[in-house]
Amino acid sequence: MEFGLSLPSFGHLADADGIRLVAKGCEELGYSSIWAAERLLVPDPPNQPWSKVDETAFEPLTTLAFIAGQTRRIRLCTSVIILPVRNPVLLARVASSLDVLSGGRLELGIGVGWMREEMEVSGIPFGRRGKISDEYIQLIRNIWEGKEYDGKFVRVPSHLFKPRPVNGSIPIWIGGNSEIALRRAGRLGNGWIPMGGYTPEELTARISTIAEAASSAGRKDAIQICCNREFSREELSDPASCLRVVESYEGAGATHMIPRFKCDNLEEMIEMMQVFADGVISAC
């Protein structure tokens, strides 16, 4: 099991110092990845618990670029970029640039989005955002290889492309909980990121859907599976119990876990990061 952590890039803990301290702390403590979320538009009045407290939301690729030069090992991941609102050619260029400049550490988590207002301000038909995303995923991979792509929404001619991603391509994780999202992960994704938390049993059922879609698409490569789990301060005081939780998710098929800590301030978050690393990561 690999362990990552969500950066405080939105909400009441979001500021430059917090992002830097958490990212560097994760690397020093043995976490394998850090994840930056996206919110393109914050409605007024706010429509999510975090934005009702503080509407700050940093753009994820800018955030990861900010810390790329301050870290050396840790993977830089988005969780998730709202794909249909992006220009896919520009996104391919930005992602490849960040991947090369960071030494091949980028992983691109994408989602189709759920907020109608974000699609409207971007000129994207809300009902077609899934089909647009499917095309963009394939198009971006073609762009990295300099191949042409003639799609329904975008046409890209054969072209010269450098810098190419360090490993030729960049892992693309698919976010979302719907059956369509799960099947998209099976057909097109290198990994799957659930929104919110599932029990191990619930996770197993969804992995089965992903596996079925992958098999139907003729895929034989492994698809990485992420899980989210909130740990309370009380739970962290019992490392053996936390390890059993981790083992239950690993047994269900998860390959990555993003522990979540409910924190009122940055100091508390860093403290809980340390406790989890000492009690769980060091024992895995």
C-alpha positions, 0 to 999 in steps of 0.5 A: 500500500502506498500513502498520499495526502491531500494538500491544503490547497482549498478552504480555511487552511489554504495558503502558501506556507501551509502548502509548502510545509505539508508537501515537504513534511509528507516527503520527509515522513515517507508519504509517496504522493501529494494530491491537489484538488480543483474548484474552478468556480465557487458559487455565491452563496457557497454550496459546499461545507469548506467554501462556507468557511473559506472560499480560497481555492488554488489552481492545482497544477500551479500549486504542484509547480510551486512545490515541485522545486521544493521537493525531490521524491514525492509524486505530484498528483491532481485529485482531480482536474475538471477535464472538460473545461480545459483546452486539452492541447494546452493541458497536455503541454502544461502537464508534460512541462511539469512532469519533465521539470519535476523529474517525471513525478506528475500523475494526472487525476481527472474528472468530468465535473459535477457543477453545472455553473462551471460548465456554463462559464466554460462554454461546455454543454453539461450533458456532453461533458462525459463524452468530451472527457473521453475524447480528451483523455485519448487526445492528450495521450496522442499529443504527447506522442506527436500523433494526430487526432481527429475527434468529434470535438477537437482535431489535432494534426500530426505535430512535433512535441517536446518535451515529452513526458519523462516516461513517454506518457503520464499516468491518468487517474479517473475520478468519480463514483458513478457507474459511468466513471468506474467504467471510464476508469476501466476503459481509459484510466491508469487508476481510479480515485473515488470521491469521498470514502467507501468501506472495504466492502463497498470498494470491492464492488466498485473495483469489480465494475472497473475490472469488468470494463477493463476486460471488455476493453481487452486490457491486461495491465493493472489499474491502480485503486485509491481509497480515502479514509478519515482517521480521528485523533482517537483512532491514531492513538491505536496504531495496531487498529489503524494498521488493521484498517489499512490491511482491510482496504488492501485486501479489498484491492486498494493500492493507494490510501489517502488518509484524511485528518479533520483539523482546525489548524495547520499545526494540528494537521502536521501533528496528525501527519507525523503520528500516522507516519510513525504508527502506520507508514513505518510499519507497512 
